[in-house]
């Protein structure tokens, strides 16, 4: 592996960054909203699964009143 000087490294980094296709503002907002929706959905799902499993464990162990 050839070691590049710091100047050459920065030049290469600049070239690579210029090749990146950056998302538009609208794409970023849409993706962010989708992530938030999925996080809320998964939080509710795992909460419900946890409640059902907790109920089942209590029933099996006779801890429920």
LINVEN-V442365 format. One record per backbone hydrogen bond with DSSP energy under -0.5 kcal/mol. CO is the residue of the C=O (numbers start at 0). NH is the residue of the N-H. E is the energy in kcal/mol with one decimal. If there is no record, write none. Layout:
BEGIN
co=CO nh=NH e=E
co=CO nh=NH e=E
END
This chain:
BEGIN
co=4 nh=8 e=-2.9
co=5 nh=9 e=-2.3
co=6 nh=10 e=-2.0
co=7 nh=11 e=-2.4
co=8 nh=12 e=-2.6
co=9 nh=13 e=-2.3
co=10 nh=14 e=-2.0
co=11 nh=15 e=-2.4
co=12 nh=16 e=-2.7
co=13 nh=17 e=-1.7
co=14 nh=18 e=-0.7
co=15 nh=18 e=-1.0
co=15 nh=19 e=-0.5
co=16 nh=19 e=-1.0
co=19 nh=21 e=-0.9
co=23 nh=27 e=-2.3
co=24 nh=28 e=-2.5
co=25 nh=29 e=-2.6
co=26 nh=30 e=-2.6
co=27 nh=31 e=-2.3
co=28 nh=32 e=-2.5
co=29 nh=33 e=-2.3
co=30 nh=34 e=-2.3
co=31 nh=35 e=-2.3
co=32 nh=36 e=-2.5
co=33 nh=37 e=-2.4
co=34 nh=38 e=-2.4
co=35 nh=39 e=-2.3
co=36 nh=40 e=-2.6
co=37 nh=41 e=-2.7
co=38 nh=42 e=-2.3
co=39 nh=43 e=-2.4
co=40 nh=44 e=-2.5
co=41 nh=45 e=-2.8
co=42 nh=46 e=-2.0
co=43 nh=47 e=-2.5
co=44 nh=48 e=-2.5
co=45 nh=49 e=-2.4
co=46 nh=50 e=-2.2
co=47 nh=51 e=-2.4
co=48 nh=52 e=-2.7
co=49 nh=53 e=-2.4
co=50 nh=54 e=-2.4
co=51 nh=55 e=-2.4
co=52 nh=56 e=-2.6
co=53 nh=57 e=-2.5
co=54 nh=58 e=-2.2
co=55 nh=59 e=-2.4
co=56 nh=60 e=-2.6
co=57 nh=61 e=-1.0
co=57 nh=62 e=-1.8
co=57 nh=63 e=-0.9
END
